[in-house]
Amino acid sequence: TGYLNVEAGNRNFKVNAAGTTTSVINANAAVDPNTNYSLFAINRLSSIEALLLVDDLTAPAAGKAHVRFVHLSPDAPAVDVTLTDGTVVFGNTSFKSGTAFTPLNAGTYNLQARVAGTSTVALEIPNVSLAAGKIYTVFARGFLAPPAGNTNALGVTIIANN
């Protein structure tokens, strides 16, 4: 969903299992005034938890987009997000962590998530289109090796923060 206005202070966040009123996350977090956040439900259902990240929505410079990477795959190793030529865009990002927003030239990129410090590609991220003036979060989700009965394979989602 988009951003919701929440009063500053200590707040309680709940996430319910799909189609139920059963809370699978019941977490408290301090919310600062005039600050934007993204809240992610992460991990396996048996150990689900909240990850709250601050969103810096400072406007990018002319011709640029701001992008960050968030690692939400519980069984995937730390990764470097690179261009296909190996140039590291976001280095050594592990599960439950996100990078700072980084300015990139507007355009279309073919990215790869590689096992950190190696050339082993864990995930191809093709045709990432970045528009000038926009702010994006790219996040890895799902499982490198999905558990039995789970079809949520490793993938990527890209959201526009503005």
N, C-alpha and C positions, 0 to 999 in steps of 0.2 A: 504494500500500500504506500501511498504518499506520506508526507510528513504530517504529523498530528501535533497540535499545540498542547503542551503539557506544562503545568505550573512548575516552577523551580522548587527544589527541595528533595527530600527522600521520598521516592515513589515506588509503588509496587506494580510489577508487570506480571501478567499471567498470559500463558499461551495454552489454549485448549486443544486436545486431540481433535482432528478433523471430524466434524459432524456430531460432536459431543459437548457436554458441559464439564468434562473432566479436565482439570488443569494438569498439564505435563510439565509446565514451568511456572514457578511461583517465586519470583526474584525481586529483591529490593535493590534500588540503585539511586545514587545521588544525581540529580539533574540540575545542571547549572543554568542560570538565566541566559537568554540570548545565545544559546548553543544548540546546534543541530546534531542529532544522533541517528545511527542506524542500529536496529536491534535484530539480531539473527538468532534463530533457534538452531542449535548445532549439536552434533554427536549422534550416537545411536539412540533410539527411542528409550532403551533401558537406562541410559545415562544422559539423557537430554539436558541441555543447559542453555543459558542465555549468554550471548556475547554482545556487549554494548560498545559501539565505537563512535568516537566524535567525528563529525563530518565537517571538514573545512570547506565552506562554500564560497571562498574568495574567488572572484571572477578571474578566469584565465586571461593572460595577455592576448593581444590581437593575434589571430592565426593559430592559437594554441587550444588544447583541451587539457583538463586535469584528469588523471586516472590513478586509481589505487587498485591493489590486488589484495584480496582477503582469502585465506586458506581455510576452508570449512569441511575438508574431507578427513574423517577421523583415522582412516587407515593408509592415507597417502603420506609419503615422506616429505620432508622440507623440499621446497622447489625454488628454482630460479625461473622467472618468467623472462623469456628471451625473444629476440627476433629470430627468424629462421637461420640467419647467419651466425647465431651464437651470441650476439651482443646482448648483455644482460640489461633488462629494463627494471626488474625488481629482483633483488637477490635474497636467497636463503630465507624464504618465508615458510614458517611451519604452521601446523594445525593450530587453530584458535588465535591466529595473529593476522594483522593487516599492515600494509605499508602506508606511508604518508601519500597524500595525493601528489602526483608528479606531473609537471607540464610536458606534453608531447605535441609535436606538430599535428595539426588536423590532417586527416587522411585515413587510408585504410591499411591495416597492419595484419600480417600473418604472424601470430605469436605461438610460442611453445612453452609448456610447463615442463621443465627438465629436472630430474633429480638433482638437488643442490650440489654444485661443484662438479657435475659430470655433463656429458653430452647425451645421456639417456633421456629420451623424450617420454614423459608420462602421459601427456595430453597435448594434442594439436588444438590451437585456438585460431581458426582461420577467419579472414574477412572481418576483422574488428574495425568498424567504421567509427571514427572519432570526428565530431563536428566542432568547428571553432566555437569557443565560448561555452562549451558544455563541460560538465563534470560527471565522471563515470566511476562506478565500482564494478570491477570484474572479480567474480568469486568462483572458486572451485568448490564443487559440491558433489555429494554422492560418495560411492565407494570404489576404490581401486579394485578390490575383490569383494563384491557384494555378498553379504551373508545369505545362507539358504533361504529361499522364498522372497528375497529382496531383489528387485530389478533396477534399483537406483544406482546405475553405473556412474563412474567418474565423468563429470561434465563441467560445463562452465555456464554461468549466467552473467549477463551484463545489464546493469541498471543505470539509468540516468538519474543523477542526484539533483539535477536542476532542470 
